[in-house]
């Protein structure tokens, strides 16, 4: 935001009389709109400013400080395994179909070609072991459907909107998407990267019974 303020301060306005206050205010407004539209956040906002409860992000070492994540204790304790980075790619059993993990190694993808997805039956817990990427977030009800919901894979896909929350993922960080939270993972962050990640799939009512 510092860049935005400097642009506004640096704009020179002509001297005007009080009788032309309306024109002056219109010019100031137009200049401010220009300044903010050239900022880097025009297509996204920081995850720290997102108040949607379907998005929770932080560092693995601090997950216990989030009261709404306590019921996911089993999932987070799996991520705390000392041998996590050595697990083979693929599915890792934890608690049958109610809770399991997917270990993956992949390359990040361009934002321009990525799509959003959302789930109804499962909570997604993403954790980065190595690499870095941008993950988008937006409420699924605000997104345009590309592929309708398929019950057998618990997923529907959406096109990326003009505005959405951007979550920067680095080693040691996690992000949780509760059902209805549209997300677009594994996108370039400061260029392409090789990613080593774990996605823990948690049944939506896990820990509530």
C-alpha positions in Angstrom: 0.0 0.0 0.0 3.0 2.3 0.4 3.4 2.5 -3.4 -0.3 3.5 -3.7 0.0 6.3 -1.2 3.1 7.7 -2.9 1.4 7.8 -6.2 -1.4 9.8 -4.8 0.9 12.2 -2.9 3.0 12.7 -6.0 0.1 13.7 -8.2 0.1 17.4 -8.9 -3.3 19.2 -8.9 -3.9 22.6 -10.4 -5.0 25.5 -8.1 -8.8 25.8 -8.0 -11.3 28.2 -6.5 -13.9 27.1 -4.0 -16.6 27.6 -6.6 -15.1 24.7 -8.6 -14.8 22.3 -5.7 -16.9 19.7 -7.5 -14.5 19.5 -10.4 -11.6 19.4 -8.1 -13.0 16.4 -6.1 -13.8 14.6 -9.3 -10.2 15.0 -10.4 -8.9 13.8 -7.0 -11.2 10.7 -7.2 -10.1 9.8 -10.7 -6.4 10.1 -9.8 -6.9 7.9 -6.7 -8.7 5.3 -8.8 -5.8 5.3 -11.3 -3.3 5.0 -8.5 -5.0 2.0 -6.8 -5.7 0.2 -10.1 -2.0 0.1 -10.9 -1.1 -1.7 -7.7 -0.1 -5.3 -7.4 -3.2 -6.3 -5.4 -5.8 -5.4 -8.0 -6.4 -9.1 -8.9 -6.2 -10.4 -5.4 -6.0 -9.7 -1.7 -3.9 -11.0 1.2 -5.2 -14.0 3.1 -4.7 -12.0 6.3 -7.6 -9.8 5.2 -10.0 -12.6 4.4 -12.7 -13.1 7.0 -14.4 -16.2 5.4 -14.3 -19.0 8.0 -13.8 -21.6 5.2 -10.2 -20.4 4.9 -7.6 -20.9 7.7 -3.9 -20.6 7.1 -0.8 -20.4 9.2 2.4 -22.2 10.3 2.3 -25.9 11.3 4.1 -25.2 14.6 1.2 -22.8 15.6 -1.9 -24.8 14.5 -2.9 -25.5 18.1 -3.6 -21.8 18.6 -6.6 -22.0 16.2 -9.7 -23.1 18.2 -11.6 -24.1 15.1 -8.9 -26.6 14.1 -8.7 -28.6 17.3 -11.1 -31.3 15.9 -8.5 -31.8 13.1 -6.0 -32.9 15.7 -5.3 -36.3 14.0 -4.7 -34.7 10.6 -2.2 -32.2 12.0 -0.4 -34.8 14.1 0.1 -36.7 10.9 1.8 -33.7 9.4 4.1 -33.5 12.4 5.6 -36.9 11.7 9.4 -36.8 11.6 9.5 -39.0 8.5 6.9 -37.0 6.6 9.3 -35.9 3.8 10.3 -39.5 3.3 6.8 -40.9 2.7 6.3 -42.2 -0.9 4.1 -40.3 -3.3 0.5 -41.5 -3.2 -2.2 -42.2 -0.6 -1.3 -42.7 3.0 -3.9 -44.3 5.3 -4.8 -42.6 8.6 -8.4 -43.4 9.5 -10.0 -45.2 6.5 -12.2 -43.1 4.2 -12.8 -40.6 7.0 -9.3 -39.3 7.0 -6.4 -40.0 4.7 -3.4 -38.2 3.1 -2.2 -37.7 -0.4 1.6 -37.1 -0.8 2.5 -35.4 -4.1 5.4 -34.0 -6.0 4.5 -31.8 -8.9 5.4 -28.6 -10.7 3.6 -25.3 -10.1 1.3 -24.0 -12.9 0.6 -20.6 -14.5 -2.2 -18.6 -12.9 -3.6 -17.9 -16.3 -4.4 -21.6 -17.0 -5.4 -22.7 -13.5 -9.0 -23.4 -12.3 -10.7 -23.4 -8.9 -12.1 -26.5 -7.3 -14.4 -27.1 -4.3 -15.5 -30.0 -2.2 -18.7 -30.9 -0.3 -17.8 -34.0 1.7 -14.3 -33.3 2.7 -12.2 -30.7 4.3 -8.8 -30.1 2.5 -5.7 -29.5 4.6 -2.7 -28.5 2.4 0.8 -28.5 3.7 4.0 -27.6 1.9 7.2 -29.6 2.5 9.3 -28.0 -0.2 8.9 -25.4 -2.9 6.6 -22.4 -2.9 3.3 -21.6 -4.6 0.3 -19.3 -4.7 -3.1 -20.8 -3.8 -6.2 -18.9 -4.7 -9.4 -18.8 -2.5 -12.9 -17.7 -3.2 -16.4 -18.7 -1.9 -17.7 -21.4 -4.3 -21.1 -19.7 -4.5 -19.4 -16.7 -6.1 -17.6 -18.7 -8.8 -18.7 -19.7 -12.3 -19.0 -23.4 -12.8 -16.9 -25.2 -15.4 -17.6 -28.8 -14.5 -20.6 -29.5 -12.3 -20.2 -31.3 -9.0 -19.4 -35.0 -9.3 -20.3 -37.0 -6.2 -17.8 -39.9 -7.0 -14.8 -37.6 -6.8 -16.4 -35.0 -4.5 -15.4 -32.1 -6.7 -16.6 -29.4 -9.0 -14.4 -26.9 -10.9 -14.8 -23.2 -11.7 -13.1 -20.6 -13.8 -10.9 -18.1 -11.9 -12.6 -14.9 -11.1 -11.0 -11.5 -11.6 -10.7 -11.0 -7.8 -9.9 -13.6 -5.2 -7.7 -14.1 -2.1 -4.2 -15.2 -2.7 -2.4 -17.4 -0.2 1.4 -17.7 -0.4 2.6 -21.1 0.5 6.1 -21.8 1.7 7.7 -24.8 3.5 6.2 -25.2 7.0 2.9 -23.5 6.1 -0.6 -25.0 5.9 -3.9 -23.9 4.6 -7.3 -25.4 5.4 -10.3 -25.2 3.0 -13.6 -26.1 4.6 -16.5 -27.3 2.3 -17.7 -24.6 0.0 -14.3 -22.9 0.0 -13.1 -22.7 -3.6 -9.4 -23.1 -4.0 -6.8 -23.0 -6.8 -3.6 -24.6 -5.6 -0.1 -25.0 -7.0 0.2 -21.8 -9.0 3.5 -20.0 -9.7 4.9 -17.8 -6.9 7.8 -15.7 -8.2 8.2 -18.1 -11.1 7.8 -21.9 -11.4 8.8 -24.3 -8.7 8.9 -28.0 -8.0 6.5 -28.7 -5.1 6.5 -31.4 -2.5 3.2 -31.3 -0.7 0.7 -33.2 1.4 -3.0 -32.9 1.2 -5.0 -34.4 4.1 -8.6 -35.2 3.3 -10.8 -35.0 6.3 -14.5 -36.0 6.3 -16.5 -32.8 6.9 -18.0 -33.8 10.3 -14.8 -35.5 11.5 -14.3 -34.9 15.2 -17.9 -33.7 15.7 -19.4 -37.0 16.6 
